[in-house]
Amino acid sequence: IWADERRNGTDELLLTIPATDLDIVVGKYLAVAAIFTSSLLFSQIANFTVLNILALGDIDTGLFATTYLGYWLIGLAMLALGMAASFLTKNLTVGFVLGVIFNAPLVLTANSDLIVRSSGLAKSISHWSHAAQFEDFGRGVISFRPVIFFVMVVFLGLYFCIVLIGRRHWYGGKNTEAKLGHFVVRGLSLVVIAIGLNTIFLTYNLFRQDMTSEKVSSISQDTEQLLAALDPERAVQIEAFISKSVPEQYARTKLDLITMLNEFAARGGEALNVTIYDNLDPFSDGAVRADELYNIQPISVTTQDRGTIKQERIFLAAAFQQADESVIVPFFDQGLPVEYELIRS
């Protein structure tokens, strides 16, 4: 975006046209965003055509559209940070590497549990990843919180671009150190504002719409009313324990459980705290926690795969606490209405 301009010297021509630094940065960004959008639209149309043929026309267009909307927002965010990285070098390869480095934190934090021992802290860190913010879109839900997250990342990337392109006016002058300190403080302030806004909207999600054709990510009106009636002063804690892999017969139950828990977390506000351990192995930290705190252990289920009958031990459980009261659901079996069981508990 910028490294090649600097290498060829064409940036000098660009910076002498009658346009402000903001005009140049936004123009550059809109150009690359347009190329990315065109590529993504081609991918979407091609994939939709193939899937529609395979599904004989029975395809969830709402889920498909929101998934690609999530891809688009992630791409716009990564382009903004990559554009800032491109300002720092004249070498295309170095520019690419810097772009990867700039984007890596928001990608790799999704796997923070591999480094951080505390599951609660790992969960908090992973919330700031692209994968976590994409989660709603992947379930066919458009919500305000992830949109704000990606917009703020784009805003930060473009602001750093404006600072970097404008440094030619003050870099090397007598006030270089003062100007540098000034922009560092402004940049850090914007980062703090972005984190603050996303923290607020994590609790108060102003907009949330299920776009799936069967409304599979929606909860009933009665459930919404019951969640709204919860007292924030006596918050309910929900901890769900779900195996990393489950037999095919239980895949739907696992999906419904995770979907409903995410909806409860989004609708419950401060009155409901939901923690999902959905990557459990028999001897993982989450499995030990389930056993020690709630006496929840994996349940042995009999399944049939290609004519072979076998037994597996899996977690599909949840624990509910409010003050000194608790309810344990040791296993969500097939056919159990997940939403009813959760709101009942």
DORONU-774366 format. One record per residue: y, z, x of N, C-alpha, C, O in turn. Coordinates in steps of 0.1 Angstrom, whole numbers, plus 2048, in hexadecimal, padded with zeros to 3 digits. Each point is the difference from the previous one (the first is absolute). Last residue first. Example, Ala and Ser with C-alpha at 12.3 -4.5 7.8 and 13.67 -1.06 7.14 Angstrom:
# residues 2
7EA84788080B80080980B8087F880B801805
7BC7FE7FE80C8007F780C80080980080780A
//
This chain:
# residues 345
7119616B480080A80B80E805803802809809
7FA7D47D87FA80C7FB80080B80A80380C7FD
80B7CA81080B8077F97FA80C7F980780A7FE
7DA7DC81B80B80480980B8087F880480B804
7D87E07E57FB80B80880B80680980180C802
8087CD7E47FF80C7F87FB80C80880580B7FE
7FF7CC81880D8057FC7FF80C7F880780A802
7D07E080B80780780B80E8057FC80380C803
7CE7EC7E280E7FB7FF80980880A80380B7FE
7C87EA80980980B7FC80E7FB8008057F9809
7D57EB8038028017F280980C7FC8058007F5
7E28048398037F47F98028027F17F98087FA
8138228257F57F77FE8037F37F980B7FF7FA
80D8298248047F67F57F57F67FF7FF7F7808
80183E80D7FC7F28018057F87F47FD8047F4
80E82B8147F87FD80C7FC7F28027FD7FC80B
82D8207E07F87F57FB7F77FB80C8057F9808
8198367EC7F97F880A7F87F57F87F98047F7
8348218037F57F87F97FA7F780A8087F9808
81A8387F77FB7F38067F57FA7F77F98077F9
83282280E7F67FA7F87FB7F38068087FA808
81C8258077F38058037F57FA7F87F4805800
8377DF80780080E8037F28058037FA7FB80A
7FE7DA7EA80D8047FB80180F8017F98077F9
7E47CB81580580E80280E8027FA8097F7802
7C77E680280D8027FA80480E8027F88097FD
7E47CF81980380E7FE80E8017FB80A7FA805
7CC7DD7FF80E80580080180E7FD7F88067F9
7E37CD81680380D7FB80F8038008077F9807
7D17E880B8097FB7F580480C7F87FC8027F5
7E47F083A80A8097FA8087F87F68057F5802
7C680581180D7FC80080980A7FA7FC8097F8
7CF7E781C80880C7FC80F7FC8018057FC80B
7CB7E87EA80C80180980780D7FB7FF8047F5
7CE7DF80680880B7FD80C80180A7FE7FE80C
7E07D77DF80380980B80980B7FB8067FF7F5
7DA7D27FE80580C7FB80380A80C7F7802808
8057C57F37FD80C80880680C7FA80D8017FE
7FA7D27F27F28047FD7FC80C8077F58067FE
8377E98077F77F58037F18047FF7F77FD808
82482B7F28077F58077F57F68047F8802808
81282F7DA7F77F58028077F480680A7FB7FA
7FB83F8028057F37FE7F57F68037F6802807
8168377F17F57F68028067F27FC8057FE7F5
81383281F7FF7F67F57F57F68047FE7FD80B
8188378047F67F68027FE7F77F47FD8057F5
83081781D7F58007F67F77F58038047F5804
81F82C81B7FD7F27FB7F48017F77F6808802
82A8227FF7F77FA8097FC7F27FB8017FD7F4
8238318057FD7F27FB7F77F980B80480080C
81382D7F17F17FF7FF7FC7F37FA7F67FF7F9
8378118147FD7FE7F27F17FF7FD7FB7FE7F5
81B80B8378098047F77FB8007F18038097F8
7E27E882E80480E80380A8057F57FF80C7FC
7EF7C78017F680A80080580E8017FC8097F8
8227D280C7FA8017F37F680A7FE7FF8077F6
8127F183580A8077F87FB8017F180180A7FA
7E57DD8257FF80E80380A8087F87FD80B7FB
8057C78017F38057FA7FE80F8037FC8077F7
8297E281D8028027F17F38057F98018087F7
7FE7EF83880880B7FD8028037F180080B7FB
7D47DA81380E7FF80380780D7FC7FB8087FA
7D57EA80180480A80980F7FF80480380680B
7E77DB7D57F980E7FE80680B80980080B7FB
8227CE7FB7F27FF8047FA80E7FF80780A7FE
8277DD7EB7F880B8047F27FB8057FA7F77FA
8347F97F47FA7F980C7F580A8067FE80080C
8258087D17F77F57FB7F97F980B7FC7F47FF
8238387F07F77FD80C7F67F67FD7F58037FB
83D80E7EF7F37F87FE7FA7FE80E8057FB809
8218257D97FB7FC80E7F37FA7FE7F78067FA
83780A7E67F37FA8017FD7FC80F8087FA806
8198267D77FF7FB80E7F17FB8017F78087FE
8308057D97F27FC8038007FA80F8077F7803
8218177E67F78097FA7F17FD8037F78087FC
8317DF8127FF80C8087F580A7FA7FC809806
7FE7C67EA80C8058067FD80C8087F5802807
7EE7DF7DC80180F7FF80C80680680480B7FD
7EE7C58028068057F480280F8008098057F8
7E37E482D80D7FA7FE8078057F380C801800
7C880F80C80A80480A80E7FA7FE80A807802
7D27EC7E280480E7FD80A80580A80A8067FD
7E47CF80A8098007F580480E7FC80C8037FD
7D57F882580D7FB80580A8007F480C802802
7C880A7F480680A80880E7FC805809808800
7DC7D97E980580A7F780880B80880A8057FB
7E07D981E80B7FB7F880680A7F780C801800
7CD80B81880B7FE80980D7FB7F880B805803
7CD7FE7E580480D80480C7FF80980A8087FE
7E17D07F48078077F580680D80480B8047FC
7DA7E682380C7F97FE8088067F580C802802
7C980E80580880480C80E7F97FE80A807802
7D57EE7DF80580E7FE80980480B80A8077FE
7E27CF80680A8007F580580E7FE80C8027FE
7D17F882180D7FA80580B8017F580B803804
7C480A7FA80B80A7FF80E7FB805809807801
7CE7DF8008008057F380C80A7FE8048027F4
7F17EB8378077F77F78028057F280A7FE7F9
7F382682E7F77F57FB8087F87F680A8047FA
81381482B7F88047F57F77F47FC8037F5802
82081F82A7F87F57F97F78067F57FA80A802
8258128128057F48067F97F47F98077F67FD
7FD8387E77F97FA80C8067F38048067F87F8
8148327F07FA7F37FC7F97FA80D8077FF80A
81682D7DE7F77FE80B7F77F47FD7F88017F7
83A8197F97F57F77FC7F87FD80D8067FD80B
8208287E07FA7FB80D7F47F87FC7F78067FA
8398117EE7F37F87FE7FC7FB80E8077FA807
81C82D7E07FC7F980D7F27FA7FD7F78067FB
83780B7E67F17FF8017FD7F880D8067F6803
82782B7F07FA7F38037F18008017FA80A805
82E8137E87F18038027F97F38027F87FC7F8
8368028037FF80D8067F28058027FD809809
80E7CE7E08017FF80F80080D8077FC80180C
7EB7F27C580B8088058017FF80F7F7804807
7F67D87D17FC80A80A80D80780680B7FA801
7F37E27DD80280D7FC7FC80B80A80280C7FE
7F97C480880F8037FF80280F7FC80A805803
7CA7EA7FD80580180E80F804800804808808
7E87EF7CE7FA80C80680580280F80380C804
80A7CC7E680680C7F97FB80D806808809803
7E37CF80B80E80080580780D7FA807806808
7CF7F07E77FF80680E80E80180680380A807
7FA7E27CF7FC80E7FF80080680E80580C802
8007C67FA80C8077FD7FE80F7FF809808804
7D77DC81D8038007F280D8087FD805808809
7F37DD8257FA80B7FA8058017F180A7FA7FD
7EE7DC82B8088087F77F980C7FA7F4800800
7FD7DA81D80780A8078098087F880A806805
7DC7D57EA7F680980680780B8087FA80A803
8137CF7DC80780D8027F780A8067FF80C7FC
7F97C47FD7F880A7F880780E8017FA80A7FB
8197D181D7FE7FB7F27F980A7F78028007F4
81F80F8357F27FA7FE7FE7FC7F28058077F7
82280F81D8017F27FD7F27FA7FE7FF7F47FD
81E83E8017F37FA8028007F27FC8027FD7F4
82882381D7FA7F87F67F37FA8047FF7FA80A
82D82B8017F17FD8037FA7F87F58008057F5
8318168207FB7F47F87F17FE8057FD80080C
81E8248058087FD7F47FA7F57F88027FF7F4
7EC82A82B7FE7F28008077FA7F37FA8037F5
80682B8298067FB7F48007F18018097F9805
7E281E81E7FE80A7F58057FA7F37FA8027F5
80A7E48327F28048007FD8097F47F58007FA
8377F38117FA7F77F67F08028007F97FB7F8
82281E8278058037F27F87F87F67FB8067F6
7FE7F18377FB80D7FD8038047F27F88067F8
81B7D381A7F27FE7FD7F980D7FC7F78007F8
8368028157FF7F97F47F17FE7FC7FC8027F4
80E8128368048087F57FE7FA7F37FA8067F6
7FF7E18317F68097FF8028097F47F78037F8
82B7DF8147F57F97FB7F48097FD7F97FF7F6
82E81381E8027FD7F27F47F97FA7FC8037F5
8038068397FF80C7F88027FE7F17F98057F8
80E7D78267F18037FF7FE80D7F87F78007F8
8357F38117FA7F77F67F18037FF7FB7FF7F5
81D81882B8048057F37FA7F77F57FB8057F6
7FF7EF8377F880B7FD8038067F27F78047F9
8247D98187F27FB7FD7F780B7FC7F87FF7F7
83480C8168007F97F37F27FB7FD7FB8017F4
80C81383680180A7F58007F97F27F98067F7
8077DE82E7F380780080080B7F57F78017F8
8317E68117F67F97F87F28068007F97FE7F6
82A8178238047FF7F27F67F97F77FC8047F6
7FF7FF8397FD80C7FA8038007F17F88057F8
8147D68227F18017FF7FC80D7F97F77FF7F7
8377FA8127FB7F77F57F18017FE7FB8007F5
81881882F8058067F37FB7F77F47FB8067F6
7FD7EB8367F880B7FD8038077F37F78047F8
8237D68177F27FD7FD7F880C7FC7F97FF7F6
8387F78157FB8097F67F27FE7FD7FB8037F5
81D7E282A80380E8057FA80A7F67FE80C804
7EA7C47FE80E80580080180E8047F6807803
7E07E17F68067FD80D80F8048018067FF80B
7E77F87C57F780380B8077FC80E8057F5801
80D8037D280480C8077F780480C804808808
7F97CF7DC80F8047FF80380C80780C802804
7C77EE7F78087F780A80E8038008077FD809
7D98177D880380780D8077F880A806805809
7EA7EE7CA80E80480180380780E80B802803
7C97F17EE8087F480280E8038028087F8806
7DB82C7F37FC7F980C8087F38028047FD80C
80181C7CC80580880C7FD7F880D809800809
7E77EE7D080E7FF80080680780C80A7FC806
7C88087F28037F380480F7FE8028057FA809
7EB82E7E47FE80080F8037F28068057FF80B
7FC8047C680B8088067FF80080F80A7FE807
7D37EF7E080C7F780180C8078068087FA807
7CF81F7F37FF7F580A80C7F78018047FD80B
7FC8257D480080680D7FF7F580B80880080A
7F27F37C980E80480280280680F8097FC806
7CB7FA7EB8087F480280E8038038067FA809
7DF82A7EB7FC7FB80D8087F38048047FE80B
8038157CA80680880A7FC7FB80E80880080A
7E37EC7D180E7FC80180880880B8087FA807
7CB8117F08017F480780E7FB8018047FA80A
7F582E7DE7FB80180D8027F380880680080B
8028017C680B8068087FC80280F8097FD808
7D67F37DB80A7F680180C8068088057F9809
7D78247ED7FE7F780B80A7F58018027FB80B
8058247D17FF80680D7FD7F780B8087FF80A
7F97F57C680D8008077FF80580E8077FB809
7D07EB7DE80880D7FE80C7FF8098017F980A
7D37E87DF80D7FF80780880D7FE8028047F4
7C77ED80B80B8097FB80C7FD80880080080D
7D17F17FA8067F97F580C8077FA8047FD7F4
7E080E8337FA8047F38067FA7F47FD8037F5
8137F58387F27FC8007F98047F47F57FB7FD
8388138097FF7F27FD7F27FB8007FC7F77F8
80B8368138037FE7F27FF7F17FD7FA7FC7F6
8018118387F58047F78027FD7F27F77FB7F9
8267FF82F7FB7F47F97F68047F57FC7F87F8
81882882680A7FB7F77FB7F47F78047FE7F5
7E081482D80280A7F580A7FB7F67FE8027F4
7FB7E48327F48007F88018097F47FD7FD7F5
82580182D8007F47F77F58017F68017FC7F5
80E83381F7FB7F38058017F57F58028037F5
80982E80A80B7F88047FB7F28068077F9807
7DB82A7E98097FC7F480B7F68058047F87F8
7DE81F8267FC7F37FC8087FB7F48007F47FD
8088388158047F58097FC7F27FB8087F7800
7EA82F7E780F7FF8008057F58098097F87FC
7C98138058047F97F380F7FE7FF8047F67FB
7EB82282A7FD7F28018037F87F48057F5800
80083A80080B7F98087FD7F18018097F8800
7D78227EA80C8007F880B7F98088087F87FA
7CE80E81B8007F67F680C7FF7F88047F57FC
7F681B8388038057F38007F57F58087F7801
7F27FD82D7F58097FB8028057F27F78007F8
81B7D282180580D7FB7F48077FA7F97FB7F7
7FF7D981980680780B80480F7FC7FE809807
7EE7D77DB7F87FF80C80580880B7F980280A
81D7FA7CC7F680A7FF7F67FF80C7F9809803
82C7D87F480480C8077F580B800800809809
8067C67E77F480680680380D8087F980380A
8297E47E07F68007F67F38068057F88057F8
82E7F282480080E7FA7F68007F47FD80B7FC
80C7CD81D7F680880680080E7F97F6807801
82B7D87F37F27FB7FD7F680A8047F78037F9
83780480F7FE7FF7F17F37FA7FC7FC8017F5
81080283A80080D7FA7FD8007F17F88087FB
80D7CD81E7F380880280080E7F97F78037F9
82E7DB80D7F98017F37F48098007FB8047F6
81F7F38328098057F57F98027F380480A7F9
7E47E282A80380E8038098067F67FD80C7FB
7FA7C68037F48077FD80380F8017FC8097F8
8267DB8167FF8007F17F48087FC8008077F6
8067F283880980A7FA8008017F180080A7FA
7E67D481B7FA80D80380A80B7FB7FB80A7FA
8147CA8027F58027F77FA80E8027FD8077F7
8257EB8268058027F27F58037F68028097F8
7F37EB83480580E8008058037F27FE80B7FB
7F57C980B7F580980180480E7FF7FA8087F9
8287D780A7F98007F37F480A7FF7FE8077F7
8307FE8267F37FB8027F88017F37FF80B7FA
82D80680F8017F28007F27F98017FF7F47FF
81383F7EB7FA7F980C8037F17FE8037FB7F5
8098297EB80080780D7FB7F880C80080580B
8027EF7C480E8018067FF80580E80A7FD808
7D08027DB8037F380680D7FF8078037F8809
7EF82E7DD7F97FF80D8037F480880280080C
80E8057C88078098087FA80080E80780080A
7E37E77D680C7FA8038098088098067FB809
7D28177E57FD7F680A80C7F98058027FC80C
8018217D07FE80880C7FD7F680C80580280B
8007EB7CA80C8068047FF80880D8097FF808
7D07EE7E58097F580580E8078058057FC80A
7DB81E7DF7FC7FE80E8097F580780280180C
8058097C680380C8087FD7FE80F807803809
7ED7DC7D780F80080280480C8098097FF808
7C97FD7EC8047F580980F8018038057FE80B
7E981F7D47FC80480E8057F680A80580380B
8027F27C880880B8047FD80580E809802808
7DB7DD7E580D7FA80280A80B8068077FE809
7CD80E7E87FF7F980C80E7FB80580480180B
7F98137CA7FF80A80B7FF7F980E807805809
7F87DF7D180D80680180180B80B809801808
7CE7EC7ED8077F780980F8058018067FD80A
7DE81B7D97FA80180E8087F780980480480B
8067FA7C780680C8077FA80280E808805809
7E87D77DD80E7FE80380680C8078087FF80A
7CB8027E78017F680A80F7FF80580380080B
7F281B7D07FC80680C8027F780C80480480B
8057EA7CB80A80B8037FC80780D809802808
7DA7DD7E580C7FA80780B80B8038077FE80A
7C38007EF80B8097FD80C7FC80780280380C
7D37DE7E380680680C80C8097FB8087FC7F7
7D37E17F680280E7FD80580780C7F8808806
7FC7C97F980D8027F980280F7FC80B8037FB
7CF7EE81F8007F97F380C8037F77FF8017F4
7F680D83B7FF80A7F58007FA7F28018067F6
8027DF8327F48098027FF80A7F47F48027FC
8337E38057F47F77FE7F38098017F77FE7F7
8318178138007FC7F27F47F87FC7FA8017F6
80F80A8387FB80B7F87FF7FD7F17F68057F9
81D7DA8237F28028037FA80B7F87F57FF7FA
8397F98027F97F57FB7F18028027F87FD7F7
82682281B7FF8027F17F77F47FA7F88037F8
8127FC8377F780B7FC7FE8017F17F48027FC
82D7E08137F27FB8057F680B7FC7F57FC7FA
83880F7FE7FC7F57F77F17FB8037F87FE7F7
81C8238267FE8057F27FB7F57F77F68037F8
8177F18337F48088017FC8057F27F57FF7FC
8347EB8087F57F68027F38088007F67FB7FA
8308208067FE7F97F37F57F68007F87FE7F7
8158178317F98097F87FD7FA7F27F58027FA
8257E68257F28018057F88097F67F57FC7FD
8398017FB7FA7F37FD7F18008047F77FC7F9
8248298137FD8007F17F97F37FC7F78007F8
8178058357F58097FD7FD7FF7F17F48007FD
8317E88117F47FA8067F48097FC7F67FB7FC
8348167F87FC7F47F77F47FA8067F77FB7F8
81B8288207FA8057F47FC7F57F77F58017F9
8237F582E7F28038037F98067F47F47FE7FE
8397F87FC7F97F48047F18038037F77F97FB
82782A7FB7FD7F87F47F87F48037F77FB7F9
81A81E82B7F58077F97FC7F97F47F47FE7FD
8317F181B7F47FF8087F48077F87F57FA7FF
83580B7EE7FC7F28007F37FE8077F77F97FB
81D8318087FA7FE7F37FB7F27FE7F67FD7FA
82180E82E7F38077FF7F97FE7F37F47FD7FF
8377F08077F77F98097F28077FF7F67FA7FF
82F8187E97FC7F37FB7F57FA8087F67FA7FA
81D82E8157F88027F57FB7F37FA7F47FE7FC
82B8018277F38048057F68027F47F47FC801
8347E37F47FF80D8057F28038057F67F87FE
8237D78037F88097F77FF80E80780180180C
80F7CE8038088097F97F88087F58017FD7F4
7EB7F383D8037FA7F380980A7F87FF80C802
7EC7FD82980E7FB8008047F97F380C7FC7FF
7C781580C80980C80080F7FC8008098087FE
7D47D78067FE8077F380B80B7FE8058027F5
7F77E78348067F77F68008077F28098007F9
7E281682B80E8008028077F77F580B8047FB
7C67FF80780680B7F980F8018028078047F7
7DB7DC81E8067FC7F380680C7F98077FE7F6
7E080083580E8018018077FC7F380C8007FF
7C480580E8057F38008108008018067F5802
7E18347FB7FB7F980B8067F28028027FB80B
8098207D080680580C7FB7F880C8087FE80A
7E67F87CD80E7FC7FF80780580D8087F8806
7CC8157F38007F280480F7FB8008037F8808
7F48347EA7FD7FF80E8017F18048057FE80B
8018117C780B8008097FD7FE80E8097FB808
7D67FE7D680C8007F880D8008098097F87FD
//
